[in-house]
Amino acid sequence: MPAVGVVPGAAAPVRACVGLGANLGDPLAQMRAAIDAIARLPATRVSSVSSVYRSAPVGYLDQPDFYNAVVALDTRLPPQALLDALLAIEQDGGRTREFRNAPRLIDLDLLLYGDEVVELPHLTVPHPRLAGRAFVLLPLAEIEPGCVVPGLGPLAALAPAVAGQAIERLGALLVR
């Protein structure tokens, strides 16, 4: 019997990309723990993990800088099941949603799900703010340089729009 949420008989896994962010507690440890939890999801294999980047907060500015990375994974979970699993990992990691752009212990965003465009009540893929955020585009380009974002075009063509955003590459996250 397949794991809950797995597409029965799915021929091949789908490459999905997940953005990670944190700026409270021990962000790097929380990001490592989230990647470990993602790696334990049914019918899912972590393919690659970007370097960690540090950037200023967006929206609500009175908070610490964020640490961000992107993980590529191959999964047979459908998009909604994957999102539900990511939300559960956030909750297990202590994530609360006090207000938009609030400080957080961990944030997991489903950025891409293969070449699919997904429009569901609580899920839009590609992530609707992906193209305007250096802290997403730079780590994504690091691990998926030839990526074409459905509906937006080649990842490389999106980079000039975020060239003025301050961001610092810190190095490898060093996951197990």
C-alpha positions as CSV (number, residue, x, y, z in Angstrom):
1,M,0.0,0.0,0.0
2,P,1.5,3.4,-1.0
3,A,2.2,6.0,1.7
4,V,-0.5,8.5,2.3
5,G,-0.6,11.2,-0.3
6,V,1.7,9.4,-2.8
7,V,0.4,9.2,-6.3
8,P,-0.1,5.5,-6.8
9,G,1.7,4.2,-9.9
10,A,3.4,7.5,-10.6
11,A,6.0,6.7,-13.2
12,A,8.7,9.1,-12.2
13,P,9.3,11.6,-9.4
14,V,8.8,15.3,-9.9
15,R,11.7,17.7,-9.2
16,A,10.3,20.2,-6.6
17,C,12.2,23.1,-5.0
18,V,11.5,24.4,-1.5
19,G,12.7,27.6,-0.1
20,L,13.9,27.7,3.5
21,G,14.2,30.7,5.8
22,A,14.6,31.5,9.5
23,N,15.7,34.4,11.6
24,L,14.9,33.4,15.2
25,G,16.6,31.0,17.6
26,D,19.3,29.1,15.8
27,P,18.4,29.5,12.2
28,L,21.0,27.2,10.7
29,A,20.2,24.3,13.1
30,Q,16.5,24.8,12.4
31,M,17.1,24.8,8.6
32,R,19.2,21.6,9.0
33,A,16.4,20.0,11.0
34,A,13.8,21.0,8.4
35,I,15.9,19.4,5.6
36,D,16.3,16.2,7.6
37,A,12.5,16.1,8.0
38,I,11.9,16.7,4.3
39,A,14.3,13.9,3.6
40,R,12.1,11.6,5.7
41,L,8.9,12.3,3.7
42,P,7.5,9.3,1.9
43,A,8.4,8.9,-1.8
44,T,10.8,11.9,-1.5
45,R,14.6,12.2,-1.9
46,V,16.6,15.4,-1.3
47,S,18.6,16.0,-4.4
48,S,20.6,19.1,-3.5
49,V,20.9,21.9,-1.0
50,S,22.1,25.4,-1.9
51,S,24.5,27.5,0.1
52,V,23.0,29.6,2.9
53,Y,22.4,33.3,2.2
54,R,21.8,36.1,4.6
55,S,19.4,39.0,3.6
56,A,17.5,41.8,5.2
57,P,13.9,41.2,6.1
58,V,11.2,42.1,3.6
59,G,8.0,43.9,4.6
60,Y,8.3,44.1,8.4
61,L,11.8,45.5,8.9
62,D,12.1,45.5,12.7
63,Q,13.5,42.0,13.0
64,P,16.8,40.2,12.6
65,D,18.3,39.3,9.1
66,F,17.1,36.1,7.5
67,Y,19.1,33.0,6.6
68,N,17.8,31.4,3.5
69,A,18.5,28.4,1.3
70,V,16.8,26.3,-1.3
71,V,16.5,22.5,-1.4
72,A,15.7,20.5,-4.6
73,L,13.9,17.2,-4.1
74,D,12.5,14.4,-6.2
75,T,9.1,13.4,-5.0
76,R,6.0,11.5,-5.9
77,L,3.9,13.4,-3.5
78,P,1.3,15.6,-5.3
79,P,1.7,19.3,-4.7
80,Q,-1.0,19.7,-2.0
81,A,0.3,16.7,-0.1
82,L,3.8,18.1,-0.3
83,L,2.6,21.5,0.9
84,D,0.7,19.9,3.8
85,A,3.9,18.0,4.8
86,L,6.0,21.2,4.7
87,L,3.4,23.0,6.9
88,A,3.6,20.1,9.4
89,I,7.4,20.4,9.4
90,E,7.0,24.1,10.1
91,Q,4.6,23.5,12.9
92,D,6.8,20.8,14.4
93,G,9.7,23.3,14.2
94,G,7.7,25.9,16.3
95,R,6.5,28.1,13.4
96,T,3.8,30.6,14.4
97,R,1.9,32.9,12.0
98,E,1.4,36.1,14.0
99,F,1.3,38.5,11.1
100,R,2.6,38.7,7.5
101,N,6.4,38.8,7.2
102,A,6.8,38.2,10.9
103,P,10.0,36.8,12.4
104,R,10.0,33.0,12.3
105,L,11.8,30.0,13.6
106,I,11.4,28.2,10.2
107,D,9.6,29.0,6.9
108,L,9.2,26.5,4.1
109,D,7.8,27.6,0.8
110,L,7.0,25.3,-2.2
111,L,8.6,27.3,-4.9
112,L,8.4,24.9,-7.9
113,Y,6.8,21.6,-8.7
114,G,8.3,20.4,-11.9
115,D,7.1,22.4,-14.8
116,E,3.6,22.5,-13.4
117,V,1.5,25.6,-12.7
118,V,-0.7,24.9,-9.7
119,E,-3.6,27.2,-8.7
120,L,-5.4,25.8,-5.6
121,P,-7.1,27.8,-2.8
122,H,-4.1,27.6,-0.5
123,L,-1.3,26.9,-3.0
124,T,0.1,28.7,-6.0
125,V,3.1,27.3,-7.8
126,P,5.4,28.7,-9.0
127,H,5.5,30.7,-5.7
128,P,3.9,34.0,-6.5
129,R,6.7,36.1,-5.1
130,L,9.6,34.0,-6.4
131,A,10.7,36.3,-9.2
132,G,11.0,39.4,-6.9
133,R,13.3,37.9,-4.2
134,A,17.0,37.6,-4.4
135,F,17.0,35.3,-1.4
136,V,15.0,32.8,-3.5
137,L,16.5,33.3,-7.0
138,L,20.2,33.2,-6.0
139,P,20.1,29.9,-4.1
140,L,17.7,28.4,-6.7
141,A,20.1,29.4,-9.5
142,E,22.9,27.8,-7.6
143,I,21.4,24.3,-7.5
144,E,19.1,24.5,-10.6
145,P,21.0,26.8,-13.0
146,G,19.1,25.8,-16.2
147,C,15.7,26.1,-14.5
148,V,12.8,27.5,-16.5
149,V,10.1,28.9,-14.2
150,P,6.7,28.0,-15.6
151,G,5.0,31.2,-16.9
152,L,8.0,33.3,-16.2
153,G,10.9,31.9,-18.3
154,P,14.5,31.1,-17.7
155,L,15.7,31.7,-14.1
156,A,18.7,33.7,-15.5
157,A,16.4,36.2,-17.1
158,L,14.8,36.9,-13.7
159,A,18.0,37.8,-11.9
160,P,18.4,41.4,-13.2
161,A,15.1,42.4,-11.4
162,V,16.7,41.6,-8.0
163,A,20.2,42.8,-8.6
164,G,19.8,45.7,-6.2
165,Q,18.7,43.6,-3.2
166,A,21.4,43.2,-0.5
167,I,22.2,39.5,0.0
168,E,25.3,37.7,1.2
169,R,26.3,34.1,0.4
170,L,27.6,32.5,3.6
171,G,28.5,29.0,2.5
172,A,27.3,25.4,2.8
173,L,24.6,24.5,5.2
174,L,26.3,21.1,5.9
175,V,23.4,18.8,6.2
176,R,23.7,15.1,7.0
